[in-house]
Amino acid sequence: MGKVVTFGEILMRITPLGNKKLKQSNQLEYYFGGTEANVAISLSQFGNKTEYITVVPDDFIGSAVKSYLKQLEVNTDSIINLNHPLGLYFLEVGAVMRSTKISYNRAHSAFCNIAPNMVNWDEALEGCEWFHWTGITPALTENSYLTLKEGLKKAHAKGINISADSAYRKDLWNYGRNAKDVLGELIALSTIFIGGVNEMNEVLGTDFERTNEDFITASKLLMKEYPNIKKVADKRRSSLNANWHKIISKMWDGSQFLETKELEITHIVDRIGTGDAFAAGLIHGLMHFDNLKALEFANAACAIKHTIEGDANLLSEKEVLNIIEGNLTGRMIR
């Protein structure tokens, strides 16, 4: 199989130990993460070749980022070094009815200083079977948008599968571009749309409801507006509280509606990166399985990520398949 390429910003996550608030703690732990990095890492754990393109500081922190990615079998050959700091985000983990809170510090990060001519897309896309992007990257700066656009145009011309996770974040779009126009332009180059009714409403300017019937109608309209899109897939979360969620996933594959069984997570260890685990599970599934099993794999990967500390899903294909097969008791394996 060919490799999967992802492109976006990697950040350092800083959080108090346990469920403490920041003002309670004088001890902090950190993880490296970021949506496109998380997808690449998860795909590597499933046994796929991956390459991640980003920008990191030209110092010991940038070196640590590369070491972390290499340890998890992600190719770092296309990573760029600049004399700017790594982006950060601070996380307070909630519990029960107290929500988790996040604060970002990324405005002047190394990635936000990228320029389109820094990435050798022809070299990075050599042997590539799949390219994955999210709406976070074009929301950051004009240059991150232009760099992504260049990569997508080259990937599209090469006939590479392109998955688009629109990941609309209203507060990020501060540099003058219209989010709807930019996302529409980039989705037009993509073949798989990862998102639900809310995300499609943002792109289409519609007001569909969160029902299966509206999901199908919205998916059909999205495919009509963007003919390169062949499948639309989404997970849906219902929450009893901060620690107890249920996950179900669905897909419109262009001819039929598919839906998984619901998986219940009664004790969440880490909520961060679960959407990225879904995206990675879907990509892996579509590369290796039929549509229904691909969706089931994505749903299971998303659910089980809630049990892994850190931003990335570190489980193997076998462990995710074990969930699909109904082994949900968590009994000890000897």
C-alpha positions as CSV (number, residue, x, y, z in Angstrom):
1,M,0.0,0.0,0.0
2,G,1.1,3.6,-0.6
3,K,1.8,6.0,2.1
4,V,-0.6,8.5,3.8
5,V,0.5,12.1,3.9
6,T,-0.9,14.7,6.5
7,F,-0.1,18.4,6.8
8,G,-0.8,20.7,9.7
9,E,0.5,22.2,13.0
10,I,1.9,20.1,15.8
11,L,1.5,21.6,19.3
12,M,2.7,21.0,22.8
13,R,-0.2,20.2,25.2
14,I,0.4,21.3,28.8
15,T,-1.9,20.1,31.5
16,P,-2.1,19.8,35.3
17,L,-1.9,16.2,36.7
18,G,-5.2,14.4,37.1
19,N,-8.3,16.6,37.2
20,K,-6.8,19.6,38.9
21,K,-7.4,23.1,37.7
22,L,-4.2,25.0,36.7
23,K,-4.3,27.3,39.8
24,Q,-4.3,24.2,42.0
25,S,-1.2,22.6,40.6
26,N,2.5,23.3,40.5
27,Q,3.2,20.2,38.5
28,L,2.4,19.9,34.8
29,E,2.8,17.2,32.1
30,Y,3.1,17.6,28.4
31,Y,2.2,15.7,25.2
32,F,2.9,16.6,21.6
33,G,-0.3,16.6,19.5
34,G,-2.3,18.2,16.7
35,T,-5.0,16.8,14.6
36,E,-3.0,15.9,11.5
37,A,-0.1,14.6,13.6
38,N,-2.6,12.5,15.6
39,V,-4.0,11.0,12.4
40,A,-0.5,10.1,11.0
41,I,0.5,8.5,14.3
42,S,-2.7,6.4,14.5
43,L,-2.3,5.2,10.9
44,S,1.3,4.2,11.6
45,Q,0.1,2.1,14.6
46,F,-2.3,0.4,12.3
47,G,0.6,-0.6,10.1
48,N,0.5,2.0,7.3
49,K,3.3,4.1,5.9
50,T,2.9,7.7,6.9
51,E,4.6,11.1,6.3
52,Y,3.8,14.2,8.3
53,I,4.5,17.7,7.1
54,T,4.8,20.5,9.6
55,V,7.1,23.2,10.9
56,V,9.0,23.0,14.2
57,P,11.5,25.2,16.0
58,D,15.2,24.8,15.1
59,D,16.1,23.9,18.7
60,F,15.9,21.0,21.2
61,I,12.1,21.2,21.3
62,G,11.9,20.7,17.5
63,S,14.3,17.8,17.9
64,A,12.1,16.3,20.6
65,V,9.1,16.6,18.3
66,K,10.9,14.7,15.5
67,S,12.1,12.0,17.9
68,Y,8.6,11.5,19.2
69,L,7.2,11.1,15.7
70,K,10.0,8.8,14.6
71,Q,9.5,6.6,17.7
72,L,5.9,6.1,16.5
73,E,7.0,5.3,12.9
74,V,6.0,8.5,11.2
75,N,8.3,9.7,8.5
76,T,9.6,13.2,9.3
77,D,11.7,13.9,6.2
78,S,9.5,16.8,5.0
79,I,9.4,18.6,8.4
80,I,10.7,22.2,8.2
81,N,12.8,23.9,10.9
82,L,12.3,27.6,11.6
83,N,13.6,29.9,14.3
84,H,10.2,30.4,15.9
85,P,8.6,28.7,18.9
86,L,6.4,25.7,19.0
87,G,2.6,26.4,19.4
88,L,1.1,25.5,22.8
89,Y,-2.2,24.7,24.3
90,F,-3.2,24.5,27.9
91,L,-5.7,21.9,29.0
92,E,-7.8,21.6,32.2
93,V,-9.4,18.2,32.3
94,G,-13.1,18.3,33.5
95,A,-15.0,15.7,35.4
96,V,-18.7,14.7,35.6
97,M,-20.6,18.1,35.1
98,R,-17.4,20.2,35.0
99,S,-16.3,20.8,31.4
100,T,-12.8,20.4,30.0
101,K,-11.3,23.8,29.1
102,I,-8.6,24.6,26.5
103,S,-6.6,27.8,25.9
104,Y,-4.4,28.1,22.7
105,N,-1.1,30.0,22.3
106,R,-0.2,29.6,18.7
107,A,-0.4,33.0,17.0
108,H,3.4,33.4,16.4
109,S,4.3,29.7,16.2
110,A,6.8,28.1,13.8
111,F,3.9,26.7,11.7
112,C,2.2,30.1,11.4
113,N,5.4,31.4,9.8
114,I,5.3,28.8,6.9
115,A,5.5,30.0,3.3
116,P,4.3,28.0,0.3
117,N,7.7,27.6,-1.3
118,M,9.0,25.8,1.8
119,V,7.3,22.4,1.0
120,N,8.5,20.3,-1.8
121,W,5.1,18.7,-2.6
122,D,6.3,16.6,-5.5
123,E,8.8,14.9,-3.3
124,A,6.5,14.6,-0.3
125,L,3.7,13.1,-2.5
126,E,5.9,10.5,-4.2
127,G,4.3,7.1,-3.6
128,C,1.4,8.7,-1.8
129,E,-2.0,6.9,-1.8
130,W,-3.9,9.2,0.5
131,F,-3.7,12.9,1.6
132,H,-5.5,14.1,4.7
133,W,-6.2,17.7,5.7
134,T,-8.4,19.6,8.2
135,G,-10.0,23.0,8.2
136,I,-7.8,24.1,11.1
137,T,-4.8,24.5,8.8
138,P,-6.3,27.0,6.3
139,A,-7.8,28.9,9.2
140,L,-4.5,29.9,10.7
141,T,-2.8,32.2,8.2
142,E,-2.8,33.2,4.6
143,N,0.4,31.2,4.0
144,S,-0.8,28.0,5.7
145,Y,-3.9,28.2,3.5
146,L,-1.9,28.8,0.3
147,T,0.6,26.0,1.2
148,L,-2.2,23.5,1.8
149,K,-3.9,24.6,-1.4
150,E,-0.8,24.0,-3.4
151,G,-0.4,20.5,-1.9
152,L,-4.1,19.6,-2.6
153,K,-3.9,20.7,-6.2
154,K,-0.8,18.5,-6.8
155,A,-2.4,15.6,-4.9
156,H,-5.7,16.0,-6.9
157,A,-3.7,16.1,-10.2
158,K,-2.0,12.8,-9.3
159,G,-5.3,11.1,-8.6
160,I,-4.6,10.6,-4.9
161,N,-7.4,10.0,-2.4
162,I,-8.0,13.2,-0.4
163,S,-10.0,13.2,2.9
164,A,-11.3,16.6,4.2
165,D,-12.2,17.1,7.8
166,S,-13.6,20.6,7.6
167,A,-13.2,21.1,11.4
168,Y,-14.7,24.6,11.3
169,R,-13.4,26.8,14.2
170,K,-14.9,30.2,13.9
171,D,-12.5,31.9,16.3
172,L,-9.4,30.9,14.2
173,W,-10.4,32.8,11.0
174,N,-8.9,36.2,11.7
175,Y,-6.7,37.0,8.8
176,G,-9.2,38.2,6.3
177,R,-10.3,35.1,4.3
178,N,-13.9,33.9,4.3
179,A,-14.1,30.4,5.8
180,K,-16.9,29.2,3.7
181,D,-15.2,30.2,0.5
182,V,-11.9,28.7,1.4
183,L,-13.2,25.5,2.7
184,G,-15.4,25.1,-0.4
185,E,-12.4,25.7,-2.6
186,L,-10.4,23.0,-0.8
187,I,-13.3,20.5,-0.5
188,A,-13.7,20.7,-4.2
189,L,-10.3,19.0,-4.6
190,S,-11.2,16.3,-2.1
191,T,-12.8,12.8,-2.4
192,I,-13.9,12.0,1.2
193,F,-15.7,14.4,3.5
194,I,-15.5,13.8,7.2
195,G,-18.2,15.7,9.0
196,G,-21.8,15.7,9.9
197,V,-24.8,18.0,9.3
198,N,-23.3,20.9,11.2
199,E,-20.1,20.9,9.1
200,M,-22.1,20.5,5.9
201,N,-24.3,23.4,6.9
202,E,-21.2,25.6,7.3
203,V,-20.0,24.7,3.9
204,L,-23.3,24.8,2.1
205,G,-25.0,27.6,3.9
206,T,-27.9,25.4,4.8
207,D,-29.8,24.6,8.0
208,F,-30.3,20.8,8.0
209,E,-31.2,19.1,11.3
210,R,-29.2,16.4,13.0
211,T,-31.4,13.5,11.8
212,N,-30.4,10.6,9.6
213,E,-32.8,11.8,6.9
214,D,-31.2,15.3,6.8
215,F,-27.7,13.7,6.9
216,I,-28.5,11.8,3.7
217,T,-30.1,14.9,2.1
218,A,-27.2,17.1,3.1
219,S,-24.7,14.5,1.8
220,K,-26.4,14.3,-1.6
221,L,-26.4,18.1,-1.8
222,L,-22.7,18.2,-0.9
223,M,-21.9,15.7,-3.6
224,K,-23.9,17.7,-6.1
225,E,-22.0,20.9,-5.2
226,Y,-18.6,19.1,-5.0
227,P,-18.7,16.2,-7.5
228,N,-15.3,14.9,-6.5
229,I,-16.7,13.9,-3.0
230,K,-17.6,10.2,-3.2
231,K,-18.4,9.5,0.5
232,V,-19.5,11.4,3.6
233,A,-18.8,9.9,7.1
234,D,-19.4,11.2,10.6
235,K,-19.5,10.1,14.2
236,R,-22.2,11.3,16.5
237,R,-21.6,11.8,20.3
238,S,-24.1,11.8,23.1
239,S,-22.9,12.8,26.5
240,L,-24.4,11.9,29.9
241,N,-21.6,13.9,31.5
242,A,-17.9,14.7,31.0
243,N,-16.8,11.1,31.7
244,W,-19.6,9.1,30.1
245,H,-20.3,9.3,26.3
246,K,-21.8,7.2,23.6
247,I,-20.5,7.1,20.0
248,I,-22.3,6.0,16.8
249,S,-21.1,6.6,13.2
250,K,-22.8,6.9,9.9
251,M,-21.9,7.2,6.2
252,W,-23.5,8.1,2.9
253,D,-21.4,6.2,0.3
254,G,-23.2,7.7,-2.7
255,S,-25.8,5.0,-3.0
256,Q,-26.7,3.8,0.5
257,F,-26.8,4.9,4.2
258,L,-24.6,2.9,6.6
259,E,-24.7,3.1,10.4
260,T,-22.8,1.3,13.1
261,K,-23.9,0.0,16.5
262,E,-23.5,2.5,19.4
263,L,-20.5,2.1,21.6
264,E,-20.6,3.3,25.2
265,I,-17.7,4.8,27.1
266,T,-18.5,4.8,30.8
267,H,-15.2,6.2,32.0
268,I,-13.3,8.6,29.8
269,V,-9.5,8.6,30.4
270,D,-8.8,11.3,27.7
271,R,-11.2,13.1,25.4
272,I,-8.6,14.8,23.2
273,G,-7.9,13.3,19.8
274,T,-11.0,11.1,19.6
275,G,-12.1,12.8,16.3
276,D,-8.6,12.3,14.9
277,A,-8.9,8.6,15.9
278,F,-12.1,8.4,13.9
279,A,-10.5,10.0,10.9
280,A,-7.5,7.7,11.0
281,G,-9.8,4.7,11.5
282,L,-11.9,5.7,8.5
283,I,-8.9,6.2,6.3
284,H,-7.4,2.9,7.3
285,G,-10.7,1.2,6.9
286,L,-11.4,2.5,3.4
287,M,-7.8,1.5,2.4
288,H,-8.2,-2.1,3.6
289,F,-11.9,-3.0,4.1
290,D,-15.4,-2.6,2.6
291,N,-17.4,0.6,3.5
292,L,-19.4,-0.9,6.4
293,K,-16.4,-2.4,8.1
294,A,-14.4,0.8,7.4
295,L,-17.1,2.7,9.3
296,E,-17.2,0.2,12.1
297,F,-13.4,0.4,12.4
298,A,-13.5,4.2,12.6
299,N,-16.2,4.1,15.2
300,A,-14.3,1.6,17.3
301,A,-11.1,3.5,16.9
302,C,-12.8,6.7,18.1
303,A,-14.4,4.9,21.1
304,I,-11.2,3.2,22.3
305,K,-9.1,6.4,22.0
306,H,-11.1,7.7,25.0
307,T,-9.1,5.1,27.1
308,I,-5.6,6.3,26.0
309,E,-3.8,9.2,27.6
310,G,-2.3,11.8,25.3
311,D,-3.4,13.2,22.0
312,A,-2.9,10.2,19.7
313,N,-4.5,6.8,19.5
314,L,-1.7,4.3,20.1
315,L,-3.6,1.1,19.5
316,S,-3.0,-1.5,16.8
317,E,-5.3,-2.7,14.1
318,K,-5.8,-6.0,16.0
319,E,-6.9,-4.1,19.1
320,V,-9.5,-2.1,17.2
321,L,-10.8,-5.2,15.4
322,N,-11.2,-6.8,18.8
323,I,-13.7,-4.1,19.7
324,I,-15.6,-4.6,16.4
325,E,-15.9,-8.3,17.2
326,G,-17.7,-7.5,20.4
327,N,-15.0,-7.9,23.0
328,L,-16.0,-5.0,25.2
329,T,-15.4,-6.4,28.7
330,G,-11.8,-5.2,29.0
331,R,-10.8,-8.4,30.6
332,M,-7.1,-9.0,31.2
333,I,-5.2,-10.6,28.3
334,R,-2.4,-12.9,29.5
